[in-house]
């Protein structure tokens, strides 16, 4: 708890500084709104808020990914965007689903116009967690006008060499009634990591120094077209294509010398079409969409030591989605009703190149998820509300004719009420029950090795979890201070359990299983404040309490686990185009069932300079201090520990050029694409 005390002292100090500067700085009245990254007041909704960000100083020198962390109740942890401490389940840009967060890293924050945040998903979304949604709207292009950006970056890591190079662009235009969005990007990775690993089992102790090198390349392009047939009707198409490939070389020296060499390729192709328009004179709206996605993944793994099967895997899947939504408005209320269908056909083949005596396998899985829903939202006096109800059914059929069918009725309730003399405080209550979407990726039973002693394999018999989620949120001083308390009860939680390989002593593998119900309690505090009009500080303290009461591998896990996370971020925007930021976080050691995650912490810094009337930006980022992860895990007969030894220090340089033509006063509407293959992976 000493970390909690330290962070709350930082938050208290920032609050004290705020009180001391309130009288002297008369701009603080407007700065309260600027703290939440808008020069205009935030529009609060029943389950979140809308915020206009154009012209805010915090946009400069940041990517869209980095900027989101400065919004109220949003943070990032391990490369994932969190809303109230829970992973966001959907992020869109002008209605298009973000299927890869690298897109947010390639779009500069200064292209953003507004952001809408919902603390939990609406009733019309098939989801696998109660986390909310983020809808990003980019600046607007006028008829026959355009704007965009081109950027290139290079990074290097201490004792790891040139780690990454990337180039990308984002382009918005309007030609007549046709809106265009184009965002291509390419990246190259050459990363060297050092680690140590120890394994203890009955009568055997193994120690190894590991040298891992990853070389890869990736390309992604997102094209969105939307044609405005009239003021009341529009059609759109979105095409998202991406591929990546690379090599992974793991060399282990110690008790035994084993080399693992892997080559992999991934291809993703998404096509979505949409119609939206007013169908009745009273303004009733109808939207219909259809989407198809093809995902292919191949990996070939070869060991230098006999006794391994050298698996070759070929995985492909097709996803089809259709949805329809009807909307009717009356007074201050909006009614929605509709349906969603998801179909998936997955084929997984595994063969063995060096051991023909080991039979190959083929898994075919057909999955269907369907849902009908209805919702109503609006305002009664000062009380803003949202109420939704959906009925969902999941059906999975595997190769052996095993069929798993689940269905549930899922209510969603969101209420918010302002209070205080200026009505700049708000209390919100959210309840949601969900039946998770089908865990597609975790169903595949292919065998993938991460090193010579560890591999993972899926489980076609998984059930989708169900969850009750309650969140009480208190926002003070126009969301300068946010306090949150949440509770969730997870049934059939998917956990990657560790097992002993029956044929190889000391080798363990992880497999996703459904475990006993879990209760999770969490408290969080967030403070954001701007001083002197140029220096913004944001502090987050989050504590989770996880009571455990289940058995894995014959071991009973009981007691309450404590998980903590603290961060402190500062952003400085000076005159003459200079600025920068310092961000630090710490996650103390915590245990979760058969695994122990040891303390990690890190400090990141950046400096930027703008030229040519802000059209050119140079951004330098570096990580001077930090501690890498150590992970311990246990099975019935084996205990293992892996520590990343490579220093955390790294640096990068980014160049961004902005261009434009015409005015920027007409909205750019884009087709919504929502299909995504969410990869449920092990983290060892």
N, C-alpha and C positions, 0 to 999 in steps of 0.2 A: 504493500500500500504506500510505500514511500514515493513511488512514481506518481500516484494519485495526488499526494500532498504537494509534490513539486509542481505538477501541472496546474492545480487549483490555485497555488500561489501566483503562478504566471497570469492566470485569468483574473485573479483579484487585483494584481498590479496593473493590468491593462484597464480594468474597470476604474481603479483609483485615478489613473492618468486621465481617463475620460472625464471624471468628475472635476479634476483640477483644470482642465482646459475648456470646460463648457462655457464659463463666463467670459474668458478672454477672447475666444474665437467665435464670432457671431455667425459664422457659416455653419456651425454645427447643426442647426435645425435642418438644413438641406443635406448635410453630410450623413445624417442618420439614414436617409434613403439611399445615398450613394454607397454606404457600407454594404447594402444588399445589391450592389452593382446595378444601380439605375439612378438616373437623375430625376425620374418620375416616381410617384408612389407605387408600391407593389399592389397589385390587384389580388386580394386573397380570395380563395375559393373554399368550398366545403372540405376538400381533401388536399389542398396545396396552395399554389400561388402562380400568377403570371408576372413576369418582370421584363421590362424593356431595357435593353443594355446598350443601345446605340450611344456613342460618345463617352462611355465610361472609361476612365483612365486604366482600370484593371485589365482591359482587353489588350493593351499594347504589350508586345513581346511575348505573348502566350499563344499556345494552340487552343483549339476548342476544348480538348481534353483537359488541359491544365486549368482553363478558366472556370470550368464547371465546379471545381472544388471550392471556389469563392462564393458560390450561391448558398443560401441558408439550407442547413440540414443535408448538404451533399459533401461527401468526402471520397477519397481514393485510398485503397489499401491493396497491396500486392497486384497493382495493375487493373483493379476492378473498381467501377464506380458504385458507390453505396449511397442509398437514401435512408436517412435515419439508421445507419449502421447495417442495412440489409441490401444485398445486391440488387441494383435496378434490373427489372426484367424486360424493359423495352426502352430503347433510345431511338428517336427518329430525327431526321433532318428534312424539313419541309415535307413531312409525311412519309419519307422513305426510311425503312428500317435500317439501322446501322448493324450490319452483321459482323463487322470487324472493327474493333476500336482503333485500329490504325488509321481509319478514315478520319476520326476525330483529331488524331495527331497531325494529319496532313492538311487540315482546314484551319487557317489562322482564326483566332477568336474575333478579330476585327471584322470578319465577314458576317458575324452574328448580329441579328436585330432584336430578337426577343427569345425568351425561354419560358416554357410552361412546365411546372413540376407538380406531379401528383404523388402523394405519399404511399398510395397503394394502387394496384391495377384495378381498372373498372371491370364491371361484370362481363364485358364482351371479349375479354382477353383470356386465351388459354395460356396458363402460366405454370411455372414450377417453383415459384416462391411468392411471398406476399409483398415483395418489394415493389416500388412504384415505377412511374414512367417519367421520362424527360423528353419533351418535344422542343427541338431547336428550330427556329425560323431564321433564315438568312436574310441579309439585306435584299432590297428589291431592285429589279432592273426595269427601266422604262421601255416602251415599244421601240424596237430597233436600237436598243442600248445594251450594254454588257459591262461586266466587271469580273474580277477574279484575282488570282494570285498564282505565282510560281515559286517553289521553294526547293532548296537542296541542303542537305546536311551531312556531316561527317562526325564520327565519334571515335574515341580511343579509350581503352581502359588500361590501368596500370598493371603491368605483367600479363596483360591479355591481348595486347596488340590492337590494331585497327579493328574495332568491333563492329561498326555499322556504317553504311552509307545509304542515303535515300534521296530520291527526287520525287516531286509530286506537284500537282496543280489542281486548282478548283476554278470552275468557270460557270458563270450564270449569264443568261442572255434571254431577250424576248424579241422574236421576229414575227411581226404581225400578231396573230393570236397564239403563236406557239412559244411556250416557255421551255428553255433548255437548261439542263444542268449536266456538267461533265466533270468527273474527278478521277484522273488516272494517277497511279503512284507505283514506284518500283523501289525495292530495297535489297541490299546485300549484307549478309552477316558472316563474320569470321571471328568466332569467339572461342577462347581457350579458358577452361576452368580447371582448377586443382581442388581436390578433395581428399579426405581420408575416411576410411570405412573400417569398422570393426564388427565382427560377427562372433557371437559366442553360442555354442550349442553343446550338447552332451559329449564330453570327451574331445572337443575340438574348438580351438580359438583361431580365427583368421583375421589378419590385419592387412590392409592394402592401401597404398597411395594410388590415387586415381588421377589420370590426366585425360580430360575430355575436350575434344575439339568439334565444334559445330560450324559447318559451312553451308550456307543456304542462300537462296534468292527467291524473291516473290514479286508478283505483279498483280495489281487489282485495278479494275476500272468500273466506275458507276456512272451510267448514263440514264438520265431522267428526261422524258418528254411529256408535256401536258398541253393539250390543245383545247382552247376555250371556244366551244361551238357557239355559245351565246353567253349572255350574262347569267343564265340559269343552268347551263349544262357544260360539262367538260369531260374529256376522256384523256387517259394517261397511260404511259407505258414506262416501265423501269427495267433496265437490263444491268445486272451486276455479275461480272465475271472475274475470277481470280484463280491463280495457280501458284504453287510454290514447290520447290524441290531442294534437296540438299543431302549432305553426308554427315554422319555422326560417328566419331571414332573415340572409343573409350579404351584406355590402356591401364591395366591394373598391375602393380608391382608390389609384392609382399610375400605372404605365405605361399601364394601361387601366382604365376604371371599369366594373365588372361587378357586377350584383346577382343573387343567387340566392334564390328564395323557394320553400320547401317546406312542404307540409302532409302529415301522416301520421296513420294510425290503426292501432291494434293491438287485436286481440281474442283472448282465450285462454279456452278452456272445457275443464275436465278433470273427468271423472267416473270414479270407481273403486269397485269392490265387492270384498268379501273374505269368505272363510270360514276360520276356524281352529279346530282342536279336537283332542282326543285321540280316536283311532279304535280303540285296542286297550287292554285292561286293563293292559298293561305300561307304558302311558304314551306309546306311539308317537303322533306328532303329524302332522297333515296340514294344509297351508294351500293355498288356491286363490284366485287373484285375477284380475280382468279389468279393463282400463282403456281408456278412449277419450279422446282429446284432439283438439280442433279449434283450429287456429291460423290467424288471418287477419291480413294486413298489407297496407296500401295506402299509396302515397306518390306525390304529384304534385309535380313540380319544374318551375319556370319561370325562364328567364333573361331579363335585360333587354337582352341583346346578340344580334344575329343570328348564325347559325352554330352554334347549339346546338339539339338536337333536342327539348328539353323533354319528358323521358320521364315517362309515367304507368305505375306498376307496381301489379299486383294479384296478391298471392301468398296461396295458401291450402294448408293441409295437414291431413290426418287421420292420426292415429296410433292404432294398436290394439296392445294388449299383453296377453298371457296368460301366467300362470306357475303352476307347481305345485311344491310342496316337501314331501318326506317326511323325517321325523326319527326316529331310533331311538337311544336311550341305553342304554349298558351299562357299568356300573362308572363310571370316571372319563373315559369316552370318549363322543363324540356323532358319529353318522353322519348325513349329509344326502345326498339325491339328488333331482334334479328337472330341470325344463326351463323355458325362457323363449322366447317368440316375440314379435317386434316386427315390425309391418307399417306402412308409411308410403306415403301417396299424396299427391304434391305437384303442384300446378298453378300455373304462373307465367305471367302474361300481361303483356306490355309493349307499349304503344302510344306514339305521339308526337303531341302536341297541335298543334304549330305547323308541323311538317315532314311533311306527308302523303306526300311522295315517299319518305320512309324507311319501309320496311315494318315492321309490327309483328311481334312474335314470341310464340310460345306454347311453353312447355316443360312436359312432363309426365314425372314421374319416379316410378317405382314401386320401392320398396326393401323388402327383407326381411332381418331378422337373427334367427337362431335359435341356440339353445344348449342342450345337455344337459350335466349336471355331476354330480359326486359329490365329497364331501369328508368328512374325518374330523378331529376335534380332541379334545384331551384332555391328560392329564398322565402322564408316566412318571417316577416319582420326583419330582425337582424340575424336570425338563425339561418345559416346556409347549410343545405343538406344534399346528400346523394344516397339513394337507395337502389340496390340492384339485386337481381336473383337470376341464377342460371342453373340449368340442369345439364350435366356433362356425363358422357359415357366414353370410357376407354376400352379398347379391345385389342389384344395382342395374340397372334397365332404364330407359333414357332415351327421349326422343321419337323419335330416329332409329334405334331398335331396337338401339342399342349396349347390350350387357350386360356387366357386370363382376361376376365371382363370385370371392370369396375365402373360404378356410377355413383353420382352424388348430387345433391341439391346444395348450391353454394350461395349464401347471402353475403352481401357487402353493404355496410352502413358507414357513412362518413358525415360527421356533424362538426360545425365550427361556429363560434360565437365570439364577437369582439367585446372588449370591456375596457374600462378606464375612461377618464374624462375626454381624452382625445381619440378614443377608440383605436389606439395604436397597439393594443395588446390583443391576443387571441388565444382561446383554448379550443383544442380540436380533439375529437374522439373518433377512432377508427376501429371497426371490427370487420374481419374478413375470414371466411372459411373457403378453402380451396381444395380441390382434387388436382394434384400436379399433372402437368402434361406428361406424356409417355417419355420415359428416360431412354430415348432412342440410342444414343451412343453407347450407353452402359450395357445394352442388350447383346452387343457383339462379343462372341466368345473367342476372338482371336488372341493369340499370345504375343505380347510385345515386351521385350526386355529393355530395361533402363541401364542395367549393368550386368556383370556376370553372376550376381547373386540375387537379383531382384527382377521380377517381371509382373505384369498385370494381365488379367483375363476378365472378360465380362460375364454376365449372368442373364440368360434369356428368360429366367423365371421371376425377374424382379416385378414388384408391384409399385405403382406410382404412389408416393406418399400423400397423405391428407394432413391438413394443418388448420388449427384455430389460431388467429392472430389478433391481438388487441394492442392498440397504441394510444397513449394519452400524451398530447403535445401541448406545451405552453410556450407561446412566442411573446416576447416583451420588447417594447420600444421599437416597433416596426421591424421585428425580427433581428434586432441587434443581439438579443439573448434568446436562445432556444433551449428548452429543457424537455427531455423526453423520457418516458417510462413505457416499456413494452413487455408483453408476455406472449409466448407462443407455445402451443402443444403440438408436437410433430408425431404423427403416427406412420409407421412403415418408413421411417427415415432411411435413406440409402447411405450406407457407410462402407468404405473400402477396408474390409477386414483382412488381417495378415494371416496367412496359412503357411505351413511347412510343406515344401515339395517332397513327396514320398519317395522319390528316386534319387535325390541329390541332397545329401546332408549339408546343412548350412545355407541352402538356397530357400528363399521365401518368395511367396507371390501374394498379391492382393486381389481381392475379388469383391465386387459390390454386393452387399446383402441388405435385406430389410431387417432392422433391429427394433427392439422394444420402444414404446413411446418415450419421447424426451420432452422435458419442460425446460424452457429457456427464458430467463428474466434478464432485462437489460436496462441500464440507466445511462443517460448521456447528457452532457452539457456542452454548449457551444456559445462562444462570444466572438463577435466581429465588430471592429471599430476602426474608424478612420481618424487620424490625427493630422492637424495642420493642412488638410486638404490633399496630401500627397503620400501619406504613410498609412497603410492599412494592415491591421493585424487580425488574425483569426486563430483561435485556440479551440481544440476539441478534446474532451475527456469522455471515454466510453468504458463502461464496466459491465461485463456479462456474468451471470450466475447460472451455471449449468448443472443441475442435480443429475447424477447418473445412477441408474438402477437397472442394470442389464448384465447379461453374461455373454462373453465372447471366448470361444476356444477353451471352455471349461474354467475361465477366470471370471469371478464376479467383480463388477465395477460398481462401487457405491460411494456416496459422498457427493459434495458439491464442488465443482471446479470453478475457478475464477479466471476470467479472461479480460485483460485490460488493453487499452489502446489510447495513446495520447499523442497529439500533434500540435505544433505551433508554427504558423506561417506568417510571413511578412512580405509585403509588396511595396516598393518605393518607386514613385513616378516623379522624376525631377524635370527641370526645365532643359531646353535645348536638346530634347530627344533622348535624354539619358534615363535609365531606370534599372530595376533589378528586383530580385526576391531572394529570401532565405526561407527554406522549409525544413523542418525537422520532425521526426516521429520516433516513438519507441513502443515496442510491443513486448512486454515482459514475458518470461517463461510461463507457459500454460500446458495443461495436460488435457487430452481428449481421448477417453477410452484407452486403447492400447498404444497411444502415441504421445510423445512429449516434444513440444516445440519450444526450443530455447530462445532466449532473448535476442531480438534483432532491433537495431536502431540505425538511423541514417540521417545525414544532413546534406541537403542539396541547395545549390546556389545558382543564380543566373544574373547576367548583366546584358542589357540591350542598348542599342543606339540606333536612332532613326535618321535618315538622310532624305534629301530631295522631297521636302514637304511630306514626309511620312510614307513615301512610296517605296523606299528601300529600308529594310531592317536587318541589322546584324545581331544575332543572339548567341551568346556564349553561356554554356551551362557546365557545371562541374560539381562533383561529389567529393569533398575533401575528407569526410569522416564517416565511419559507419562500422557495423558489425554484421557479418553474414550469418545465415541460418545454420543451426545444428538440429538434426531431427533424430529422435530415438523411437524405435518401435519394437513391439514384442509379439511373438506368437507362442503357441503352446510349448515349443521346445527351443526356440531361438530368440535371442535378443540382438538387435543390430543398431548401429549408430553411424550416421553419415554427417560429416562436417565440411562445409565449403571453406576452403583455405585461401582462395584467391582474394586479394585485397579489393575493397569496394571502390577505391578511387577511380574516377573516370572523368572525361571531359568531352564536350561536343561543341560544334560550331554550326549555326543554322543561318542561311541567307534567304530572305523572303522579299519578293518584288510584287507590288500591287499595281494593277492596271485597270482602266475603266474607260468607257465611252458612253455618252448619253447621260440621261438623268437616272435617278434611283428611287422613283416614287410609285412604281406600279408593282403589285404583288406578284410573286412567282410561286405558283402552286405546282406541287409535284406529286406524282403517283406514289401511293403508299405501298411498300412491300414489307411484309412482316414475317415471312418464313425464315427460320433460322435453325441450324443444327447446333444445339447447345451440347458441348462436349463435357460430360461428367467424368473427370479424370482423377486418378490417384495423384497424390502430391509428393511421393517419396522419390 
